[in-house]
Amino acid sequence: MYERSSVAELAGRLRQEVDRYSPGEKLPSSRDLVETHRVSPVTVSRALAQLAVEGLVVTRPGAGAYRAAPRTAPAAPGDTSWQEVALSADASADQVPRSVDAGGVLATLTAPPPGVIELSGGYLPPNLRPEKALSAALARAGRRPGAWERPPTEGVEELRGWFAREIGGHGGSVSAADVLITAGGQSAITTALRALAAPGAAVLVESPTYPGLLAAARASGLRPVPVPVDTDGVRPALLEGAFRASGARVFICQPLFQNPSGAVLSKERRTAVLDAARQAGAFVVEDDFARQLVHEDAGPLPDTLRSADPDGRVVHLRSLTKVTSPSLRVGALAAHGPVLERLRAVQTVDSFFVSRPLQEAALELVGAPAWPRHLRAVAARLRERREVMLTALAREVPALCVTHAPRGGHNLWLRLPDGTDEDALAGAALRAGVSVAPGRPYFAAEPAARHLRLSFAPAAGDSEIAEGVRRLRTACDEVLA
């Protein structure tokens, strides 16, 4: 069980007990709470902090926690109905209405209730994160000369050089001057979309694709146009047709272990994708989010599309977040030619720059001996977790078809029996004690079939994955009966 579950449980108990005390009366000490409830000091500290936020207790450093004075009645809410008009009024009738819908993203970011097994998220659990190495890196970073000074807007030079070597591969086709440091992958996606496409324009996306991409495109006033993928990646003939029909000048894709399908763009299609973009005079945005989520049995990986692109056709995205911690919001954009200045300008206007201490911590982390050990450990554990989930699915719910068993990434993409109500199944699964992601948010248009995405990354361990699938069977028995 995660630390957050223990915190929630202790906060619930203390919430019930706090009424026993008079306003201003001292609660038991942290040491007493640790012994009474058999939890860690960190759990006690976080639970008390939660009650302080709720206004139930007041904490005084060095003195302890006290029952807070009764809260006054909240002020009467104002009338916000005017906002419906202001937020829905478009500049002109011919513009694409701007839509900001974070529902598909929140489904993978929101922590499930205590006791619910998480098979819907996209981040590693605490026991797979390099938390000791991260803490040490952050401590060393804070002591670096100039660590708290304003960084260059494009990012710390050494970190840009590290990303350049990672992206360019052995050929050295990417230099530090081609790289911008970003606040994670989602920020890089938003920057790229805003820099490359004007509001109202079409942007080609894989179908299915990552909901955060669709949300970012629509929030920028863009029109996502789907191009179907199979196990070898996007289908080139359909991509060429979509460029012609839509007039799009941007195609954004995940050539390696695509989310959610797990597809890897084949060698022949890699060439075809670049040729199609060249004929259309378009950019290819390469979201390489899963390269460090490779499984132990994957074998040699293909080079990035950017490494074989001397003409600046490809804008490459990379992030450290997925393989480290949700809070290490450090990523990179790599581009060549005039577009690089456009990307830099958009990012500067949006956020000025990425926190220098965070950049320095990332640099310390990837340069430490613990870094390659961490990557090897993640590769081994993700392979094991994938096999545990595949075995459990075959045993418990054979009616759910695994479309592809990828050797990278963190999830499986399941096709549901025809006529299945995805939302009903996801709701039944939550009632059974497991969170799963329905497939509809992964499509820019109506999907040809119903799907479910199951992630083997966020669960605490193998037994929790197996138990989560068993609970999914309970949901399937209810919905598919």
N, C-alpha and C positions, 0 to 999 in steps of 0.2 A: 504494500500500500504506500502511496506517495506521502511525503511530508505534508502536502496541502490537505489531505484527508484527515490526518491527525490534528492539524491546526483547527480545521472546521469542527471536528468532534469536541475538542477541548473548549473552543469558543462557545459551542452550544451548551456545554455543561456549566461553564462559568456564567453564561448569560442567565441561566435558571437560578444560579446561586447568588447572584449579585443583589437580588431583592432582599436578602436576609440582612444586609448591611444598611446602616443609616448613611445619609449623605455626609461625605467627609470621613467616614470610618475606613480604616485601613483594611485591605484584603490580606489574606495569607501571603507570606513571602514567596518569591519565585522558587526558592529551595523547597518550601513546604508543598507547593503545587507540583513540583517535579516528583516528589516522593508520594504524594497522595494519588496522583493520576498516572504515575508510571510512564512519564513522557520525558522527552529531552528538554534541556533548558531553552534550546532554540524554539521548540514548539510552544513552550510557555510564553516566551517573549513575543512571538508572532500572534498568539491568541489574545494576549493582553493588548497588543497594538490594534487588533481588530475591534475589540471592545472600546478602545479609546476613540477610534474613528467613528464608532456608532454613538459616542457620547455617553456611554454607560460608566466608564471609569476614567480617572485622571492618573497618569503615570508621572512620577517625579523622580528623576535620575538620582540614584543613591538613597532614596527614601522608600520607594515601593509604589504600589497601586492603591488608589482610594476610590470609593464609591462617588460618582459624580453627582452634582446637584441636579434635581429634577429639571428636565428641559421645558422651556416655555412652549406654548402652543405655536405651531408653525404659522407663518403669515399666510393670508388668503392668496391662492394662486391668481396670477394675472390672466388676462385674456390674450392668448397667443393665436387665436384663429386667423388673424390677419396674415400670419406667416404662410398659410396655405396658398394664398394668392401670390405673395412675393416669391416663393420658391418654385412655383409652377409656371410663372410667366416667362415665355421664351422671347428672345430678342426679335425673332422674325419667324414667320410661318414656314419658311423653307429650310430652317436649320434643324439638325437632328436634336430632339429633346435630350437634355442631359439627364442621365439617370445615375444616382449614387446608391447602389444596392450592395451592401456588404454581407448579405445573408450567406452566400456560398463560402466566403472567407471565414466568417464567424463560426461556421459549422466545424472548421478545423482548428480554430484558435480558442474557442470557449472550453474551459475545463469541465468535464462531466461532473455530476453530483457525486458526493462520497459514496463509495460502494459500487459505482458503475465502472466497468472495465472500458478503457479507451482504445478503440480500434478505428478511430476517425481522424486523429491528429496527424501532424507531419513533422514532429520533432522527436529527438531522442529522449528517452527517460533519464532521470538523474544518474542512474547507475551506468549509463553508457556515455555520459558527457565527461569531458576531461576537466572536471571541476577543480581538482587540486592544481593542475597545470594552469588553468585559467586564473585562479586566485594568485598563484605565484607570478604569472605574467603581468597581471594587473598591478601587483605590488612593485615589481621591477619597473614597469612602465611609469608609475608615478614618481620614481626617483630619477628618471632620465633627464638630462639637461634639456631645458626648454619644453618639458612635457606639458606644461600648462599654458604655453604660449599659443597664439593663434596659428593654426596650420596653414599651409598653402591651400588655396581653394580647390585645387585639383587633387590634393592629398599628399601625405608624407612620401618623400622621394623613395626611401628604401622599401616601403610597402608597395608602392606602384611598381618598382622593379621586381619584387617577388611575384606579384600577380602577372606581370608581363612574361616572366619565365614560365609560369604555370600555363598560361594561355597559349603562348607561342610555341611551346614544345621545343624539341631538340634543334629545330631549324632556326630558332631565334628570330622569328618573323615579327614579333611584337616587342616594342621597346617601352621603357617607363614613360616616355613622352606620349605614348598612345593610350595611356590608362588614366581613368578618373576613379577615385575612391568614392564609394556611395554608402548610404546608410542601409545596407542590406540589399537583398535581391528585389523586393517589392518596390523599393524606392528607385532602383535602377530601371525596372520595367516602366514605371510611370514617367521617369525622365526621358527614356527612349521614345515612348509613344508621343509625348508632348513635343519632342524635338523633331520627330520625323514625319508627323502627320498633322495636317490642319484640322480644326474642328469641322465635323461634318463629313470627313473623308472616310473611305472604307479602309479597313486593315484586315489582312488575311490571317486567320488563326487556325491551328489544328483543331480537328473535331474527333474526339473530345479534347478538352484542354483544361488548364489550371483555372479555377474560378476567379482567382485574384487578378489574372490577366484580363478576363472579360469585364470585371468590375472596374479596373483601371481604365480600360479603353472607353467604356460607356461614361464614366465620370469625366473623361476628357472630351466628351462630345463626339467620339468616333463610332464607326459602324463596324462591329466585328462580323466578318464573313467567313463561315466555316469551310475548311477543306479536309475531307475525311482522311484518316490514317488507318493503316493496318499494322501487322507485326513488323514490317520493314520500314515503318515511318510514313510520312506524308506521301500521297500518291501523285507523282509528277504531272501526269496528264490532267488531272483535276486541278492541280495548282496552276498550270498554264492557262486553263480555261477560266479559272477564277480571276487571274490577273487581267485577262482580256475583258471579261464581263463586268468587273467592278471598277476597273481603272485604278486599283490600289497600287500604292508605291511602297508598301511595307508588308512583309510576311514575318510573323514571329513564331518561332518553333523551338522545341526541345529535342534536338537530334539524339540525345543519349538518355535512355531510360525515361522516356516521356511520361509525364504525369497527366492522366492516370493510367494509361495503357501499358506502360513499361517498354514501348517499342524503341528500337534502335535503328536510326536511319542507315540503310544499307549503302555500301560503297557506290553502287551504280546510281542510287537516288541522290546521294550527296552531290554528285556532278550535275545531275539533272535539275536539282533545286537551284543551284547557283546559275545554271544556264537560263532557267526560266526567269529568275530575277534579273539577269543581265538583259534579256530580251525585253522585259517590261520596264527597264530603267528603275528598278526598285531595290530597296534595302532588305536584307535578311537579318532579323534580330535573333541571335542564337542564345537562348537561355540554357546555360550549361549547369543547371542547379544540382545535378546528381552525380557529377564526376567523382566527388569524394564520398559518395554513398555506394561505390562499387562493391559487389559481393566477392567473397574470397575465391569463388569458382568462375569468375567472369572471363578470365583470360585477358590478353592485351586489348586495350581500349583504342578506338579510332582517335586520331588527332581532332582538334577542334576545326570547325569550318573556317574560323578566322585565320588559322595557321596556313591555310591554302588559298588565301584571298589577298593578293597584292594590290587590288584596285579599290579597296575600301568599301566593298559591297556589304560586308558582314559587320554588324555591331554586336559585340560579344558581352554577355552578362555572366557574372560569377559571384558567389557569396560564400562566406565562411559560416554562416548561421546554422545551416541544416546539420552540419557535421560537428558542431560544437555546442552551442546553447542558443535558445531563442533570443537571449539578451545581448549576444555579440552581433550587433547590427552593423556588420562591416562587409562590404562587397566591392565589386569593381565593374566598370564599363570600359571596354577596349574598342577603339575605332581609329580610322585612318583617313586623313583628308579634311576638307572643310567641315564635315559633319561633327568632328571632334569639338570644334569651337562652339557649334550650336548646342551640343550636349552640355558642355561646360557652362555656357550661359544660362541654360534652363536650370541646371542644378544650383548654380550660384544664386539665382533669383529665388528659387524655392527654399533653400536651406542654408545658404552661405557656404558651409563646409561641414564635414563630419568631425565629431569630437576628437581632438588630438590624443587625449589619454586612451581612448578606445582604439584608435589607430596604432598607437605605440604598444598597447597590450596585444593586439593582433599580431604585430610584428614580433614581439617577444615570444608569443605562443608558437608560431610557425617556424621559428628559428631554434626552438628548444629540442633536446633529444627526445622528449616525451611525445612530440608531434607525430613522427612516423610510427611510433608504437601505438598511439591512439588510432591512427588510420587503419593499421593492421587489425587491431582489436574490433573496430567497428565493422570492417569487412567480414571478419569471421562470425561475429554475432548476427549480423544481418542475414548472412547465408543460413545460419542455424534457425533463426526466427522464420525466415521464408519457408523452410522445409517443415517446421512445426505447424505453421498455418495451413500449408498445402495438405499435409497429412490429416489434420483435424477437419478440414473442409471435405475431403474425400470420404472421411468416416461419418461425419455428422450430417452434412447437408449436400449430398451428391447432386441434388437438383440445381444447385448454383454452379454455373459453368465458368471455370477460370479461363479467360480468353487468352492469357499468356502468362508464363512464369518467368519474370525478368530476373536477370542476374545483377541487378543494380536497382537503386531506389529503395523505397520503403513501403510499397503497397502492392496489392493485387486488385485487378479490375475484373469484376464478376458480372456475367450476363444473367439476368433473372428470367424465369419462365415468362412467356408471352402473357400479357394481361396483368402482370403483377403491379400493384400500387406501391411504388418506391417509398413514398412518405408514410404509408400505413405500416410498411415493413420496418422502416427506421424507428417509427414510434413504438411499435411492438418490441423491437430490440431494446429500446431504452427502458421500457417497462420491465423487460427481462433482465436488465442489468448490464447492457453493453451498448456503447455508442458506435454507430456506423454512419457512413456518408452516402446518401442517395446520389444517384448518378446525374440527375437532371441539371444541377448547377454547372456541370462540366461541359455543357453543350451551348453553343451560341444560338442554335435554332432547334427545332423539334428533333429529338433523337429517333433513330430508326428502331431502337430497342431500349428496354429498361435495364439499368445497371446498378451496381453497388460497389463502392470502393472500401476495401478493408486495409488498414495500415498495421503492419507488424512492428513498427518502430516504437510507438509510445508506451506500449504495455510494459509492466515492470519486469516480466520474465516469460520464459517458455510456458510455464504452467498457467499463467494468466492469459496468454494467447489461446491456449487450448480451451480454457474455461470460457473465454469470451465467445469462441466459436460454438461451444456447447449451448451457451445462452442464446446465440443467434438461431440455433436449431429450434429452440422453444418459440422464438418469434416466427420462424418459418412455418412451424406447425400451426400457429394461430392464423397467419395471413394466407398461406398457400393451400390450406386445407380445402 
